[in-house]
Amino acid sequence: MKKKNETWKVPHTFVIVFFVVVLAAIMTFLVPVGQFQTEEVTYSSDGEESTKTVLISDSFEYVKDEDGNLVRPGTSLFEPYGEAGFLNYVFEGLVSGDKWGSAVGVIAFILIIGGAFGIIMRTRAIEEGILKVIDKTKGREVLIIPIMFFLFSLGGAVFGMGEEAIAFAMILVPLMVALGYDAITGVMITYVATQIGFATSWMNPFGVAIAQGVSDVPVLSGTPFRMTMWAVFTLVGIIYTWKYASSIRKDPTRSVSYESDGYFRKEASKQNVNSAFTLGHTLVVLTIAAGIAWIVWGVVEHAYYIPEIASQFFTIGLVAGVIGVLFKLNGMRVNDIAEGFIEGAKDLLPAALVVGMAKGIVIILGGDSPDAPSVLNTMLYGAGQVIGDYPEVLSAWFMYIFQSIFNFFVVSGSGQAALTMPLMAPLADIAGVTRQVAVLAFQLGDGLTNILVPTSAALMGALGAARVDWGTWAKFIIKFMLLMFLLSSIFIFIAVFTGF
């Protein structure tokens, strides 16, 4: 009897998160809880004053019981009345936070974007548009990769683009597959590009500006160095993606997402290559373009965030649906608007669930509030104590390592800045490293790991749009992450040696 060759399959994202929750629960039995005191810090950004609640670096204290013993709370198997036990992590994670962020706000955001694009896809304007692009770019298709990568990286650098990439992935992933590339190429030129821009930005209001503000560093200072860094990282990202995409086009079966890409290939095969790109399709595409312009304007001019952007995407989907019904695109009727919304939201439901489950990890560790007793606060304090004991270069490098690891638990750039920079800034003074370098270590560690960690809501949303499982993504992206790690380390060393 012939034995079948079995290849090891990467566990499902839900399974990976489950075992991380198990590890977090074990830590609550071993690591004592601690807390910081907090204060309000006001800083100026673009002539406007902003206020952020941050921890006081030297205020950490362990929580002790009545007998003076350190408290190690442990995690019970189940807790009633809305408390957090091990088996509560899914529900508590899903309902945590508010509409402004993780988890419940981001979950709603992902589902609404999915629903809006479900309506758009029902009109088939995207598919017809893809055929038009393929027809118009024959012989020049490869230029789409560097142009899109550059634009999305610029968006990440200028206004902190991240979650918005989910919507673009829904458009560009099918296009990449239709052009002979794969879904991973689509994620690289959209979401990954935004995070490279986010991590190396000289003006990102949600990352570097806040980190500089709470670290008492002039906001938007160090621009020439960071702009150079952004250009280098973006160029490396473009070359890497271009080379990868070219190899996949020669042999699509080499792609780790080849099986899941079958969905897009199947949809492409249904398209009538002779079909016309009608006035109705044109109006839908123009609606998307106008809607995206509206979103960019709102983010840049009025700091629109999750609630506003979600409603804007819903409006885009609704208008596209009405156009589809009026022009009878793909035979659409009024009920197809509702059905399209349901189908689109269903496609991104796994990504939305992961966001809640991942938030459960932080909840098990006691939450991410600096002034509430938690294991996470103790981990933060312990890392800070260790980092200052090394030479300047190593201290700066370990700051980068720490920020990269800590981003697994607190993915929000502004949230991580408020938690870590008040601790890292004075630590930099002790270690002989400039605070500007400490900010650099923060932004590189925070931004680049968003490309990998399954706790990143934007990443999981983009992967959901591309129908790529996180395990498959991790298998592909690990080499690129090592390249980013090496490049980041080089820039941190340069910053230290030049007194940046």
N, C-alpha and C positions, 0 to 999 in steps of 0.2 A: 504493500500500500504506500502510495506516494504521499509524503508529508508536505502540507502546504506551507509556503514561506509566509510567515506572519510578520508584518512590520509593526513596530511600536507606534501607537497612536497617542498624540498629545491629549491629555484629559480635557474635557469640556470646561469652559470658563467657569460655569457654576460649581463644578467639582473643585477647581483650583481655589476659588474664593472660599468654599466651605472649609477646606483644610487650613487656609490662612486664619479663618475664624477660630478653628480648633487651636491653632498655635497661639492666637491672641488670648483665648480663654485660659490656656495653660499659664501664660505669662502673668495673669492676674493672681495666680497662686504663689508666684515666685518674686515678683517685683512689687515693692511697697508703693503706695500712692503718695503723690505730692501735689503742691499747688504753688502758684505765684500770686503776687498782688499785681494789679493793673493800674494804668494811668492813661489819660487822654493825651495824645501827641498831635499837635497842629503843625502842618507844613504847607508851603506854598508851591503850587504846580500850575504853570501857565497863567500866573497872575491871580489864580483863585486859591483860597484857603481850603484845605481838606483836613479832616480830623479822623484819627484812627485810634481805637482802643488797643493798647499794646501791653505786654507784660513788663514788669520791672526786673531787670536782670539779676540783681542780688537779693531778691525777695523770696527765693524758693525755700520752702520748708516741707519736711515730711509730715504727713498726717499721723497722729498717734492716738491710741485708745486711752481709756481712763487710767490704765496701769502704766502708761508711758511706752507701750510697745508699738513698733511700726505696724501700720495697717496694711495687710495684704488681703483684699476683700474676696478674692476668688470669684468664680462665676458659677451661679447655680444652673441647673439644667433647664429650669423653667421658672418664670416669674409672672404672677398675675398683676392686674391693676396697672398695666402700662409700663411696668418696669422691664429692665433688660436682662433676660436670662439667655443661655446659649441657644435654645430653640426659638427665642423671640427675635433673633437677629434679622430675619428676612422682613417681617412686618415692621419692626421698629426702624429698620434702615429705610424702608420704603416711605414711611410717614415722617421721617426726621426732617429738620430744617424748615424752610419756608419758601415762598414763591420766588425769592431772590437767589436761590442757590440749591446746592445738594442737600437732600436728595429729591424731595418732592417737587421742587421747582424745575429741576433738570429733567426729571422723569416726564413731567407734563410737557416740557419743551420738546423733548425727543418725540413723544407721541403725536404732538400737534404738527411738528415738521413732517413726520412720517405720513400723517393724514393728509396734509396739504399737498405733498408730492404724490400721494396716491391719487388725488383728484387730477393733478396735472398729467400723471402717467396715463390716466383713463382717457384723456383727450388724444393721446398718441402724438402730441406735438413734439415731445422730446425725441421720440423715435424717428419721426419724419425730419426733424432738425438734424439728427445724427447723420441720416442718409444724405442730407444736403451738404453737411460739413465734409463728409467723406468724398462726395462728388467734387466739391470745390477745392479740396486740399490734396488731391492726388499728386504724389511725388513730394509733397511738403508736410505730410502728416507728423513727422518727427519733430517739427518746430513747435507743435502744441505743447510738448513736454517742458522745454526750457521756459517758454513764455508763461505758461500757467504756474510753474513752480516759482518763478520770479515774482509774479503778481501776488500769489498767496503768501509768500514769505514777506513781501512788503506789507501786506495787510496785517500779518501777525506782529510785525515790528511797529507799525504806525498806530494801530488802534486795538491791538490785543486780540485779533481775530482767532477764534477757536471753535466754539460750538457752531458758528455759522458754516463751517466747512462741511458739516453733515449734509446740508442741503446741496452744496456744490458737488459732493461725492455722488449724490443721487443722479446728477446730470452727467458728470464726467466719467464715472466708472463704466456705465454702459457704452459710452463713446470709446473709451480705451479698449474695451473688449472687442467692439465692432471693428476697430482699426487694427486688430491683431495682437494687441498687448494683453494685459490682464487687469483684474480688479485691484490688485496690489499697486500697480502703476497709478491707478486712479486715486488711491488713498495717499500715495507718496506725493503726488503733485498738488493735492488739496490739503488734507489734514497735517501731514508731516511737514510740508512747507510752512504752514502757519506756525507750527511749534518751533521750527528753526528761527523764524522771524521773531517769535515771542521771546525765545531764550537769549537772543543776541541783540535785542532791541536797544536803541538809544533813547526811546521816548514812550514806550508802552505804558499807558496810564494805570494798568492793572498789575504791573509787575515791577519794573525797574523804578518807576516814579515813586511808588509807595515805599519800596525798600530803601531808596535814598532818603525819602522824607522822614521815616521813623528812625533812620540811622544817623540823622543830623548831617547828612551829606547834601550839598547843593543839588536840588532836583534838576535832572537833565544834564548834569555835568558829566565830563568824560565822553562826550559825544564822538569826537574823532576816532578814539580807540574802538568804541563800540560799533561805529559805522563800518570801520575796516573789518572788524570781526564778523559783522553781519554779511558783508560782501563775500568773505572767504567761506563761511559756513554755507551760504546760499549757493555759491559756485560749486563747492564739493557735493552738496545735495543734488544739484542739477546733473553733474557729471555721473554720479553714482546711479541716479534714477535713469538717465539716458542710456548708460551701458547696460543696466539690467533690462530695461524695456526692449532694447535692440536684440538682446539674446533671447528674450521670450518671443519676440515676433518671428525669429528664425525657427523656434521650436516651442510652441505654446504648451506642450506637455511637460516642459521643464518647470512650469509655474507650480508653486505649492497650493495655489488656489484654482488649479485647472478644473477640478471636479465641481467646486461651487460656482465657477464661472460658467458652467454648463447652462445655468438658468439664463444668463444674459445672451449666450450664444443661441439658445433656443428661441428667446424673444426676438433676436435679430433675424433668425431664419424665417420667422412668421411675416416679416415686413415685405411688402411688395416694392421691389427695387424701382419699379416704374411709377410708383405712386407720386402724386403731386404734393408739393408743400403749399397748401392753400392759404387764403387770406385768414381763415380761422386759426390755423396753426401759427401764422405770423403774429397774430394778435396775442396768442397765448405766450409765445416767446417774448414779445415786447412787454407783456405784463410781468413776466419773471424778471426781465432786465430792469424795468422801472421799479419793481418791488425791491430788488437788491440795492438799487441806487438809494431808495428811500431808507433802507436799513443802514447802509453805510453813513448816510447823512445823519440819521438819528443817533448812531453810536458816536460819531465824531463830534457833532454839534451839541447833542443833548445827553450824552452818556447813557443812551438806551441800553437796557440789559435784558435778561431772560424774559420777564413778563411782556415788555414791549415788542421784542423781536419775535417771540412766539405768536403774538397777535398779528404782527405784520405778515408773517408767513401764512397764517390762517387766511388773512385777507387776500394774499396772492393766490392761494389755492381756490378760494371761493370765487374770485373774479374769473380765474381760468375755467372753473366749472361752468359758470354762467355762459362764458364764451363758447365752451364746448357744446352746451345745450342749444344755444341760439344758432350755431353753425352746424349742428348735428355731427360734430367730429366723432369719428368712431361710433356713430349711431347713438350718441349720448342722449339720455333723458334725465329729468330732474332727479330721479331716484339714484342714478349712477353717481351723482355728486356724493351722496351719503355713502354708497357702497364703496366708492373709490377711497373716501376718507378712512373707512373701516379697514380696507385692505392695506392701505399705506401704514396706518398705525400698527396693524398686526405684524407687518414686516419688521418694525423696529421695537416690538415689545420685548424680545430677549435682551436687547441692549439696554432698554429702560429698566428691566428687572435687575440686571447686573449692577447698575448704579446704586439701587437700594441695597442690594446684598453687600456690595463693597462698603457702603456707609456703615453697615452693621459691624464691620471690623473695628472702626473707630469707636462705635458705641460700646462694644464689649470692653475696650481699653479705657472706658470712662469718659469718652468725649474729647473734643479738642478745645475746650474753653480753658484758658490759662489759669483762671481764678477758681476753678472747680477741681476737687481732688480727682486725680486720674493717674493711671499707669503711663499714659502718653506724656504727661508733664515730667514724670520722673525720667523717662527715656530721653526727653529733650534736655533736661538738666545734666544728666550723666554724660551725654555726648559733648555738651559744652565744657564740662570739667576736663575731659580727656584731650580735646583738641588743642588747648592752650599750652600743653606740655612739650611741644615739638618746635624745631627750628621754623623760621618764617615761611619758607617755601612749603614745607610739609604741613604746617598749620593751615595755610591757605588751601592746599590741596585737600586736606581732611575736611575743611569746611564744605568744599564742593561735594565730597563723598557723602557727608552727612546730609546736606540739602537734598541730594539725589535720593537717598534712602527715605528721608522724612517725607518726601513728596508722595510716597506710596500711601501714607496715612492722611495727609492734608494736601489734596491736589490743587485746591484753589490758590492761585498765585498771590492774591492780596491777603488771604488767610494765612498762608505760610509766612509771608513777609511780616505780618503782625505778630506771629508766634516766635519766629526764629531770629529776626534781625535785631530786636532789642537785646538778645542774648549774644549774638555773634558780633555785633558792633563793638561793645566794650571788650569782648574777648580778643578781637583783632588788635585793639590798642595794647593789650597785655602781651600778645604774641609778636608784636612789632610789625603787624601787617596793616596797611591802610584800610580804612573803612570802605573805600571805593572798591578794593579787592574783595572785601567781604560781601559787598553787594553783587559783584561779578560772580562770585562763587554761588550766591543764592540764585541769580537769574539763570545761570547755566544748569545748575542742579535741578531747579524747579521746572524749567521749560522743556529741556530735552527728555527727561524721564517721562513726560506726558506722552511721548511717542510709544512707550512700552507698557506702562503700568495699567493693569485691568481696572484699577479704581478710577481712572480718568473717564468721566462721563462723555466727553467729546470724542475721545478715541473709540469708545464702545459704540457710540452713535454712528461714527463714520464707518466702522467695521460692519455694523448692522446694515448700513446702506449698501455696502459692498458685498454683503453676504459672506463675509470671511470670519471664521471663528477665531477667538483670541489666541488659542493654542497654535493655529496655523500661522497667524500673524507673527507670534513670538519666534517661531521657527525661522521665518524669513528675516525679521528685522534685527536679530541679535548681532549680525555682522556689521550692519549699519550703525547700531548703537555703540559697538566697540570702536568704530571709526570716530563717532561723535565724542566718545569718552576721551580718546587720544587727543583729538583736536582741542577739546575743552581744557585738558590738562596743559597742553602747550601754551594756550592763551593765558591761563592762570599763572604759569611759570614766568611768561614774558611780563605780565602785569606786575608781579612781585619784583622781578629784577629791574624793571624800569621805574619803579616807585609810583606806579599808576594810582 
